[in-house]
């Protein structure tokens, strides 16, 4: 081999070696897994099928990892206190609120009046206020009366209001933002768990925040219309 050819071969070999040598990695480290990507181990809940249907999952009543993650994402988006992926009562009640929000009176169970009407739907455990066809409050989740203490259906009117009411019948239980509409039955805030699976003693319980907002909206003589049957009661 001639000298010039030898030099060219050496240069080419060196260039090839440089090209084949891996450069130090400058790529950013992988991002940590999001909550949706982490393991979800909650078992199937009593409202599994309802949550599967709402979330567009296969409706089979069996909890899969994908089901659990989808339910957990829904709970997180709607600020449920236990975002664990289980289809519990509170999550299902939240689904009912979400589904009803575009038009809570689509079934036309609540009469349309020119004045304000507070609509209490015991079937879905929802409350909203409408003036004419316009919804001015809600829908909001509620808890109505248990068996033998059912909230009384029909037309009523707010006749007395007490912002800091305490029950004189039930062990001084707090009833914030109480608005009485029929005998001892009132719309009022419930400081405890609204989704404990039981029922009230006949009142319409709301979260304290919702009861406060309703207090600011209603007045004495405002009308209240109640219909339906609370799930789990004889009606």
C-alpha positions in Angstrom: 0.0 0.0 0.0 1.3 3.4 -0.9 2.0 5.9 2.0 -0.9 8.2 1.0 -3.3 5.3 0.9 -2.2 4.2 4.3 -2.7 7.6 5.8 -6.3 7.8 4.3 -7.1 4.4 5.8 -6.0 5.4 9.2 -8.1 8.6 9.1 -11.2 6.8 8.0 -10.8 4.2 10.7 -10.5 6.8 13.4 -13.6 8.7 12.1 -15.6 5.5 12.1 -14.5 4.8 15.7 -15.7 8.3 16.8 -19.1 7.8 15.1 -19.6 4.5 16.9 -18.7 5.8 20.3 -21.9 6.6 22.4 -21.9 10.1 23.6 -22.9 10.8 27.2 -26.7 10.9 27.6 -28.2 14.4 28.1 -31.8 13.2 28.0 -34.0 14.4 30.9 -35.0 11.7 33.4 -38.4 10.1 32.9 -41.3 12.0 34.5 -42.7 10.4 37.6 -45.9 8.4 37.1 -49.1 10.4 37.5 -51.8 9.3 39.9 -53.7 7.7 37.0 -50.6 5.6 36.2 -50.1 4.2 39.7 -51.6 1.0 41.0 -55.3 1.3 42.0 -56.3 -1.5 44.4 -59.8 -0.5 45.6 -62.4 -3.4 45.2 -65.6 -3.1 43.3 -68.2 -0.9 45.1 -72.0 -1.1 45.5 -72.4 1.3 42.6 -69.9 -0.3 40.3 -72.1 -0.7 37.3 -73.5 2.9 37.5 -70.0 4.3 37.6 -68.8 2.1 34.7 -71.8 3.3 32.6 -71.2 6.9 33.4 -67.5 6.7 32.6 -67.9 4.7 29.4 -66.3 1.6 30.8 -67.4 -2.0 30.1 -70.5 -2.5 32.3 -69.8 -5.8 34.0 -69.8 -5.0 37.7 -66.3 -6.2 38.1 -63.4 -3.9 39.1 -60.5 -3.8 36.7 -57.3 -1.7 37.1 -58.7 0.6 34.3 -62.0 0.9 36.0 -60.4 1.8 39.3 -58.2 4.5 37.7 -61.2 6.0 35.8 -63.3 6.1 39.0 -60.4 7.6 40.9 -59.8 10.3 38.3 -63.6 11.2 38.5 -63.4 11.4 42.3 -60.3 13.6 42.1 -61.9 15.9 39.5 -65.0 16.3 41.6 -63.1 16.7 44.9 -64.4 13.6 46.6 -62.7 13.2 50.0 -61.8 9.6 49.4 -60.3 9.4 45.9 -59.5 5.7 46.1 -61.3 4.4 43.0 -64.1 2.6 44.8 -67.7 3.1 43.5 -69.2 4.1 46.8 -72.5 5.9 47.5 -70.9 9.4 47.7 -69.3 9.0 44.3 -72.6 7.7 42.8 -74.5 10.7 44.2 -71.8 13.0 42.6 -72.5 11.2 39.3 -76.2 12.1 39.7 -75.4 15.7 40.2 -73.1 15.8 37.1 -75.7 14.1 34.9 -78.5 16.3 36.1 -76.6 19.6 35.8 -77.5 20.4 32.1 -81.2 20.2 32.9 -82.3 18.9 36.3 -86.0 19.3 35.4 -85.8 17.4 32.1 -88.5 15.0 33.3 -90.7 18.0 34.3 -91.5 16.6 37.7 -91.1 20.0 39.3 -93.8 22.5 38.4 -92.7 25.6 36.5 -93.9 28.8 38.2 -93.1 32.5 37.6 -91.8 32.8 41.2 -89.0 30.8 42.8 -89.6 27.1 43.5 -87.3 24.9 45.5 -87.5 21.5 43.8 -86.8 18.5 46.1 -86.3 15.3 44.0 -86.3 12.4 46.5 -85.8 9.8 43.8 -82.4 11.2 42.8 -81.7 12.9 46.2 -81.2 16.2 44.4 -82.4 19.8 45.1 -82.4 22.8 42.8 -84.2 26.2 42.7 -85.8 27.4 39.5 -87.6 30.6 38.5 -89.7 29.9 35.5 -87.6 27.5 33.5 -84.3 29.0 34.6 -82.3 27.1 37.2 -80.9 29.6 39.7 -79.3 27.2 42.2 -78.0 23.6 42.0 -78.6 20.9 41.4 -77.1 20.0 44.8 -77.0 16.6 46.6 -79.3 16.1 49.5 -80.4 13.6 52.1 -84.1 13.2 52.9 -86.0 11.3 55.6 -85.4 7.7 56.5 -88.1 5.0 56.8 -91.0 6.1 59.0 -89.6 9.6 59.0 -89.9 10.4 55.4 -89.8 13.9 54.1 -93.5 14.8 53.3 -94.2 15.2 49.6 -96.3 18.0 47.9 -96.4 21.8 48.0 -95.0 23.7 51.0 -93.7 27.2 51.8 -90.8 28.5 53.9 -92.5 29.8 57.0 -89.5 30.4 59.4 -85.8 30.7 59.1 -83.0 30.4 61.7 -79.4 30.7 60.7 -78.0 29.0 63.8 -80.8 26.7 64.7 -80.2 23.8 67.1 -82.7 20.9 67.3 -84.9 20.9 70.4 -85.9 17.3 69.6 -82.8 15.5 68.6 -80.1 16.0 71.3 -79.3 19.6 70.4 -78.1 18.6 66.9 -76.9 21.6 64.9 -79.1 22.6 62.0 -77.2 25.5 60.4 -79.1 27.7 57.9 -82.4 26.1 58.8 -85.4 27.1 56.6 -88.6 25.4 57.9 -91.2 24.5 55.3 -93.6 21.9 56.9 -94.0 21.3 60.6 -90.6 20.4 62.0 -89.1 19.7 58.6 -86.6 22.1 57.2 -83.9 22.6 54.6 -80.7 22.8 56.5 -77.0 22.1 56.5 -75.6 18.8 57.8 -72.1 19.1 59.3 -71.5 15.3 59.1 -71.4 12.8 56.2 -74.2 13.5 53.8 -73.7 10.1 52.2 -73.7 7.8 55.3 -76.4 5.6 53.6 -79.1 6.4 56.2 -81.5 9.3 56.1 -82.6 12.3 58.1 -85.4 12.5 60.6 -87.5 14.2 57.8 -85.5 17.3 57.1 -83.8 17.9 53.8 -80.1 17.9 54.6 -77.5 19.7 52.4 -73.8 20.2 52.8 -73.2 23.3 55.0 -71.8 25.2 52.1 -74.9 24.5 49.9 -77.2 25.3 52.8 -75.5 28.7 53.3 -75.9 29.5 49.5 -79.5 28.5 49.7 -80.1 30.7 52.7 -78.8 33.7 50.8 -81.2 33.0 47.9 -84.5 32.1 49.6 -86.9 34.1 51.8 -90.0 33.4 53.9 -93.0 32.4 51.7 -90.8 30.9 49.0 -92.4 27.7 47.8 -91.0 24.2 48.1 -92.1 21.2 46.0 -91.2 17.7 47.1 -91.8 14.5 45.2 -90.5 10.9 44.7 -89.2 8.3 47.1 -85.9 8.1 48.8 -84.0 5.0 47.7 -84.1 2.4 50.4 -87.4 3.6 52.0 -90.9 2.2 51.6 -92.1 5.7 50.5 
